[in-house]
Amino acid sequence: MRMLVIYCHPCPESFTAAIRDRALAALAAAGHEIRLIDLYGEGFDPVMGGEERRRYHERGANETPVAAHLDALRWAEGLLFVYPTWWYGLPAMLKGWLDRVWIPHATFTMPEAGKPIGRVLTNIRFIGAVSTLGSPWWWWRLVMSEPGRRTLLRGLRPLVNPRCRTLWLALHGIDGATPAQRTDFLEKVERRLAALR
């Protein structure tokens, strides 16, 4: 499968970077073709300015600022997001990437009255996300209703292949996680991604 990994963390020494490295190795070992988008590494600008917003619905004009990222989405058969959960959601950098790159005509069509949104990226048949969270699982799931997971796995799924599979892997309580718990999580990431077909 052609896998596009979207990585979002500002610190190269972070545990999220270790997750990225383990994920890339597992995908490569399983025979997947991989491309990496490192949002902080490339200096992606997550801010949609006024002029860009005014052209948001203009076919073509809205694609120009993010053409390379759109090409990567058109190439991909699978997406894997690797990021930390901050304030129960996506880091601003990743949210800005969604705002600026997932645009009308290029990634979906705006719905007509009473009709569903139109799928454009039907080449994408897998969406996965791997994240770390400071909160315990029960708080994240029962109190907060899993906002980051819902944005990526439920929010993007209507725009891609209708048979798209999803995967969510999370290490809760990262701030107090022991070295053994971190190692176990890295091994879990490797196992799950190695089994991906």
C-alpha positions in Angstrom: 0.0 0.0 0.0 1.2 3.6 -0.6 1.3 5.0 2.9 1.5 8.7 3.6 2.7 9.4 7.2 1.8 12.8 8.6 4.0 13.5 11.5 3.5 16.5 13.9 5.8 17.2 16.8 8.3 20.1 17.2 10.9 18.2 19.2 13.1 15.6 17.5 13.9 13.9 20.9 10.2 13.4 21.8 8.6 10.0 22.4 6.3 10.9 19.4 9.5 10.9 17.2 10.3 7.4 18.5 6.7 6.3 17.6 7.2 7.8 14.1 10.5 5.9 13.6 9.0 2.6 14.8 5.9 3.2 12.5 8.1 3.9 9.5 10.2 0.8 10.1 7.2 -1.4 10.6 5.5 -0.1 7.4 8.7 -0.5 5.4 9.3 -4.1 6.7 5.7 -5.0 5.7 6.5 -3.9 2.1 4.6 -0.6 2.0 5.8 2.3 -0.1 6.1 5.3 2.2 6.1 9.1 2.0 6.6 11.3 5.1 5.2 14.7 5.7 7.0 16.2 8.8 4.9 19.4 9.4 7.4 21.0 11.8 10.4 19.8 9.9 9.3 21.4 6.7 8.1 24.5 8.4 4.5 24.1 7.3 2.5 27.3 7.9 -0.8 26.2 9.6 -2.3 29.7 9.3 -4.9 30.3 6.7 -4.7 34.0 5.8 -7.5 36.2 4.7 -6.7 36.0 1.0 -6.4 32.2 1.1 -9.8 32.0 2.9 -11.4 34.2 0.3 -10.3 31.7 -2.3 -11.2 28.7 -0.3 -14.1 27.7 -2.6 -12.3 28.6 -5.9 -11.3 25.5 -7.8 -7.6 25.7 -8.6 -6.8 28.9 -6.8 -7.4 27.2 -3.4 -5.0 24.4 -4.4 -1.9 26.5 -5.3 -0.6 27.2 -1.7 -0.7 23.5 -0.8 -0.2 21.7 -4.1 2.6 19.4 -2.9 0.5 18.2 0.0 -2.5 17.6 -2.3 -0.3 15.6 -4.7 0.8 13.4 -1.7 -2.9 12.8 -0.8 -3.7 11.9 -4.4 -0.8 9.4 -4.4 -1.7 7.8 -1.1 -3.8 4.7 -0.4 -3.4 5.0 3.3 -2.8 7.8 5.8 -1.1 7.5 9.2 -1.1 10.4 11.6 1.5 10.4 14.3 1.1 13.2 16.9 0.7 14.1 20.5 -2.8 15.0 21.9 -2.7 18.5 23.4 -5.6 20.0 25.2 -7.7 16.9 24.2 -7.3 17.6 20.5 -4.9 18.0 17.6 -1.9 20.2 17.8 -2.6 23.6 16.1 -0.1 22.7 13.4 -2.0 19.5 12.5 -5.4 21.3 12.7 -4.0 24.0 10.4 -2.9 21.3 8.0 -6.4 20.0 7.8 -7.9 23.5 7.4 -5.5 24.4 4.6 -5.1 21.1 2.7 -8.4 19.4 3.0 -10.2 21.9 0.7 -13.2 21.8 -1.6 -12.9 20.3 -5.1 -9.5 18.8 -4.3 -10.5 16.6 -1.4 -14.3 16.7 -1.3 -17.2 18.4 -3.0 -19.5 20.7 -1.2 -22.9 19.1 -0.7 -26.0 20.3 -2.4 -29.0 21.0 -0.2 -30.1 17.9 1.6 -27.3 15.7 0.1 -24.1 14.3 1.6 -20.7 15.7 1.1 -19.0 14.3 -2.0 -16.0 12.0 -1.9 -13.0 12.9 -4.0 -10.1 11.0 -2.4 -11.5 7.5 -3.0 -7.9 6.2 -3.5 -7.5 6.4 0.3 -8.7 3.1 1.9 -7.0 3.3 5.3 -6.7 6.0 7.9 -4.8 5.4 11.1 -3.7 7.6 14.0 -1.1 7.0 16.7 -1.1 9.5 19.6 0.0 10.1 23.2 -2.3 11.6 25.8 -1.7 12.9 29.3 -5.2 12.0 30.4 -6.4 8.5 31.5 -8.4 6.5 28.9 -11.7 6.9 30.9 -11.4 10.7 31.0 -10.6 10.9 27.3 -13.4 8.5 26.3 -16.2 9.1 28.8 -15.8 12.8 29.6 -14.2 14.3 26.6 -15.7 12.0 23.9 -12.4 11.5 22.1 -12.2 14.7 20.1 -8.9 14.1 18.2 -9.9 10.6 17.3 -13.2 11.7 16.1 -11.8 14.5 13.9 -9.4 12.3 12.1 -11.2 8.9 11.9 -14.8 10.1 11.6 -14.3 13.5 10.1 -12.1 12.4 7.2 -13.7 9.1 6.5 -16.7 10.5 4.6 -14.3 12.1 2.1 -12.4 8.9 1.2 -13.1 5.4 0.0 -16.4 4.2 1.5 -14.7 0.9 2.5 -11.9 2.8 4.3 -10.6 1.0 7.4 -9.4 2.9 10.5 -7.0 2.3 13.3 -6.5 4.2 16.5 -3.6 3.6 18.9 -3.0 5.7 22.0 -0.8 5.7 25.0 -2.7 7.3 27.8 -1.0 8.8 30.9 2.2 9.5 28.9 3.5 11.9 31.5 3.7 9.1 34.1 4.4 6.2 31.8 7.3 4.0 32.8 10.1 3.0 30.3 8.5 -0.4 30.2 5.1 1.0 29.3 6.6 3.1 26.5 8.5 0.1 25.1 5.3 -2.0 25.2 3.5 0.7 23.3 6.2 1.0 20.6 6.0 -2.8 20.2 2.2 -2.6 19.9 2.5 0.1 17.2 5.0 -2.1 15.4 2.8 -5.2 15.6 -0.3 -3.5 14.4 1.3 -1.7 11.5 3.3 -4.8 10.4 -0.1 -6.6 10.1 -1.5 -3.9 7.9 -2.3 -5.0 4.3 
